[in-house]
Amino acid sequence: MSSEHIFVTGASGFLGSHVVLQLLENGYCCGPRGKRQISSSLPTQATASGVEVVKITDIAHDQFPEALAGVDAIIHIATPAPGRAEPSAMLATAVEGTLNVVGQGERAGIMRMVVTSSIASVVNPKDSFTDRDWNPITKETALTGENKLATYSASKKFAEIALWEWADKHPHVEVTTLNPPIFYGPFTPHFPLPVPDFRAISTDRVFYNYLFPDGVFSYRTYYIDVRDVAQAHGRKRIIISSPFGWSFQKTRDFIAEQRPALRERLITATPLEPPFNVMPINFERVEEVLGMKVSDFHTTEQTILDTVDALIQAEEQWVKAGHPIKTPPLLP
């Protein structure tokens, strides 16, 4: 058991709730020492653990020194989602928000920071995925707003670049970034989904397309289980992904086999399979730095079924409440 206190931004989100859950299960406290305030959007374990929920309206400018008092480390997950703001505002918030959090943390004496970035800041025409690779996207391209995914990729890239430039000027602070691909998985207990909200279910909306005849396949098959990303959370840049792969066709067939009641509603489109379904990353480095062996990751089968079951459970609640069910977009 640990007595350390961890400050987590974005704790009420899909990934953030899993991070908080795993921290609590491992004996950590989330928030400043000696304070307890419970939020229904956090895991049920929070009711028995030291948790302070701090509402941050503007991550780029709000000041929260009291919330950082006595904190031992920061996990910064909060980030602007695609399509929620104009391109210029999205880029500015991503960069300024990251610098605001780590800057306040350093001034509060916190010497360990983990920042969740994205594989979007790494992808490149060479399909090379090392800690030295960067997405070639420019700010000029991102600011056109013609492609939401491109704008999101740029926001992650330039926020991470700004972070590493900050880290160079603050060598006494231990900084780690995680760069996961799209993640799927179940929701934490009592994750709030009272209405069909494609933004709230985060990247699970992409997988949700499997459950609609008119659904659309994603662009890539490489992925990671959200629980494995949470577990992974040093001055290091860690490219992380699932060591297991799937194909669109095999995934559809597996769902039909394991959940036959869903067979008639599954996606009917013909998939265009990508050139590879396991991201070619250095898993030896992942094990060396994070201590996560290949056998520690959730299997493809676990991720598929747990994600499907979680989405169907949420859908049943929506139907019971009288909400219409419709095919989700790949991007919000």
N, C-alpha and C positions, 0 to 999 in steps of 0.2 A: 504494500500500500504506500502511496506517496502523499506527502502533505503539501506538494507544490500547488500553486494557484496559476491557472492558465486563463488568459484573456482571449476569447474567441469572437471574431467579428463574423457576421452572417450566420449566427448560431441557429436562427429559426428557419434557415433554408434546408433544402434537400440534403446537400453534403454536410453543411454545418451541424445539422441535428444529429447526424451519424458521428461526427467528430466529438460532439459533446457527450453523446451516449457512451462512446468508447472511453473517453477520458474519465467519466464518472464510474464506469465499470472497473477501471483500473485504479480507482482511489484518488484521482485528482479532484481538485475543486476548480470550478469555472467562475472566475471573478475575484475581486479583492478579498483579502483576509477578513474573516469575522462578520460577513454580511450574508443574509439569506433573503432572496426574493424569488418567488416561483412564477414561472410563465407556463401557461397551458400549451404553448407551442413547442416546448422543450420536452425531452424524454421524461417518462414517468419517474425514472430514477432520480430526477432533479429534486423531487419532493423530499428525498432523504439525504441530500447532499448539499454542501455549501455552494449556493449559486446566487449570483446577482445578475439580473437582467437589466441591461442598460440600453435604452432606446437612443439610437444615433440617427438623427434625421438627415444630416449631411456629412457623409464620411470624409469628404474632402476638406471641410472647414470646422466642423464641431470640435470643441475642446472637451476632453473628459479625463482630466488628471486624477480626480478622485477615484474613478473606476480602475485606474492603473496602479493605485497605491497597494504595495505589497505583492504585486504580481511577479511571478518568476519567469514567465515566457508568454509570447504572443503567437497566436495562429490567426493569420489574416486571410479570410475566405471571401468576405463581401466584395462583390464586383458588379458593375452595371451589366445587365443582361441585354442580349441583342434586341434592338427594336424599341427599347424603352425610352430612348432619348435621341436627340439630334446627334449626328456623328461627332461634331466638335465637342459637344457637352459630354458625350460618352468617353471620348479619349481623355479629356481633361479630368473627369471624375476618376477614371481608372488610375491615372498617373498621380494626381494630387491626393486621392484617397489613400493610396499605398504609402506615399511619402508622409502624409499626415499621421498615419497610424504608427509607422516605424519611428518617425521623428519624436512623437510624444512618448513612445515607449522608451527610446534611448534617454530622453530627458528624465524619465521616471526611474532610470537605473536598470531597465530590463535589457539583458544582454543576449537573449536568445529569441530569434524571430523565425517563424516558418510562414511563408507566403504561398498560397495556392495560385499558381499560374495556370497554364494550359498548354497542351500540345499544339494549340493554334499559334503559339508564338514560335514554334519550332518547325512546323511543316514547310517543306521546300520542294522544288522540282526534282531534286536528286533522290527524294525519299530516303534521306539520311536523318537518323534520329539520335544524335549525340548531344552532350551538353555544350558543344561548340556550335551547333546549328541554330540558325534563326530564319524565321519567315521573311522572305524578301519584300513583303508588302511595304509600301510607303505611306506616309501620312496623307499625301496628296490623293492617292487612290482611295484611302479610307474615307476621307472627308467628302467625297462625291456622294456618298450615301446610296450608291447604286446596288450595293450588295451588303446586306446586314451581316453576313458571316465574315466578310472581309473587314468590315468596321470593327466587329468584335475581336477578330484576330489581331488587328492593329492595336486595339486598346490593351490587350494582354501583352503583346510584344513590347510596346513602348512603356507600359507600367513596369515590366520586368527589367528593361534596360535602365530605367530611372532608378529602380531599386538597387541594381548592381553598381551603378555609379555612386549612389548614396553609401553603399557598403564599402566601396573603396576608400571613401572619406571617413568611415567609422570602422576601422579594422578591429576595434575592441568588441564589436557586436558580432555574434555568430548568426549568420543569415543562411537560410535554406529555402530553396524554391522547389515545389513539386509541379511537374508538368504532365498531368494525366490527359488521356484522350476522353472521349465521351464516356460517361459512366451510367450504368443501369443498376437496378436493385430494388429491394423493398423499401417501404417507408418505415421510419422509427415508430414505436408505439405512440398512438394518439397524435401523429403528425396531422396538423389541421388541414383537412380537405373537404370543407362543408359544401362546396360547389365545384362543378367542373372548371378547373383553373389550370390551363396548360402551362402557365408560367410557374405556378406553385409546384407542379409535378416535375418541373425542370427537364432534364434530358430524358427522363422516362417517357416524355411525350413522343420521342422518336421511336422508341420500342412499342409504344401504344399503337402505332400505325399497323403493326402486325395483326391487330385484332379487329381490323376493319377491311371489308372487301375492296374498298376504294383507297386503301392506305397507300402511302408512298415509301419506298425503300430509302434508307439513308445512303450517304455517299461512300461510307467505309464500313468494314466489318470489324476492324479492331476496336477494342473497348476495354473497360475495366469495371469491376464490381465496385459500387460506391462504398461498400464496407471495407474493401481493400485500400481505396484511396484514404479513407478515414484512418485506417491503421498506420498508413505510411507517414501520417502527419506526426562543427559543421559549417561552414561556409561552402555550400555545395548546391549544384543545380541538378536535380534528379528527374530524368525522363522516366516515367513509369507507365506501364500498361499491363493488361492481363497477358500472361504467358500462354494462354489458351486462345484458340480462334474458333470462329464459326463462319459458315456461309449463310447467305440469306435463305437459300433454298432448304438447307439442312435445318435451319432454325424453324422455318415454317413447318417442315415435316415433323420436327421434334415436338412442337406445340400440339400439332394435330394428333400425334401418337399419345402424348402424355395427358392431354386435356381434350379428349374427343368431343366433349360437349361444345367446344369452341370451334370445331372443324369448319362448320358452315359459314362462320363469320370472319375467317382469316383472310388476310390480304391476298388478292388474286393477281396482282401485277407480275410480270415476268422480270425477275431480278437480273441486273447487270453486275456480275460478280467482280470485285476489285482484284488487282493483281496479287495481293497478299492479304491474309486475314489475321496474321499475328504481327504486331509492330516489331520490326527488327531492332530491338534495343538491347543493351548490354545488361542481361539479368544478373550476371555475376557482380556488376557494380551495384545493382539494386540490393542484392543480398549483403554485400560488403558494407554499404552505407546504412541501409535501413534494417538489416537483419531479417528481411523477408525472403524466405526460400520459395521456389516455385510451388512447392507443396503447400505453402501457407495461403495461397490465393484461392478464392472461390472458383470452383469449376464452372465451365460454360453452362452445363446443365443446371447447376444450382442457381446461377444468375438468371437464366431464362425463366425457370419455373417460379422462382421467388418474385421476379418482376411481374410476370403475368398474374400471379395470384394476388399481388398487392394492387395492381391496377383493376382487376375484376372486383376486388373487395371495395375499393373506392367507388367504382362505377355503380355497384349495388346500392351504396349509400346515396349516391346522386339520384338514381332512379327512384328510390324510396322517398326522397325529398321532392320529387316532381321535376327534376332538372332534365332537359333534353341531352342526349348523348350524341356527339358528332365526332367525325374524324379529326384528329389534331393536326395542326401544321407542323412541319419539321422545325420551323423557326417561329417564335411567338410573334 
